[in-house]
Structure formats: C-alpha cells, structure tokens
Amino acid sequence: MEEHPEPTIGQWYRNIEDERIFEIVALDEDDGSIELQFFEGEVEECDLENWYEIPLVAIAEPEDWSGPFDDILPDDLGDTELTQHTDRWSNPVDEFE
C-alpha cells in the first residue's frame, strides 16, 4: 500500500472515493488546518487529523485551468492565436512627467 501523501501547498490531489481533485492553497500547522480548493472552485477547510483519513493520491496539476469557470466557452478565452509582442506594450512609467 502507498504511503499517504503529506499536505503540501501548491500540490494537487485526487480523492479516490469521489474522484474530485483539489489543490492545497493554505496550510496552518499552528492550528492544524488545511485549506483546499477543488478544481470546480469550491474552497473547503480540513484539519490535519482528518487529512490522513481521506483516501487520496498526489497528482500532477491539471492541464485545463478553466475548471472553476463552469460557464466558460472556448471563445471566452480570447484570441489565443495572436502572439503578444513586448514592443507593443507601453511602459506605465512613461505616463508620469
């Protein structure tokens, strides 16, 4: 049997029972709390005692970052075909005299 993964900020996990995936976004070892953000966008808190009872595995970060945005359409992502060139960017400091 695999060893239970330790909670790590920025790491993604998959709950084996319900197949939901989440990332740890905060960890407070002083009060023993872990803040989880599920792929769908929901945020939930878990305590360290319960963490080790959840059947889960560490996974790679999902390629599809749009999970929390359930109503997003491909056209909503903007024109991903155009290359942004730095020579077209304005310098905010130029606005000051």
Secondary structure, 3 states (H helix, E strand, C coil): CCCCCCCCCCCEEEECCCCCEEEEEEEECCCCEEEEEECCCCEEEEEHHHHCCCCEEEECCCCCCCCCCCCCCHHHHCCCCCCCCHHHCCCHHHHCC
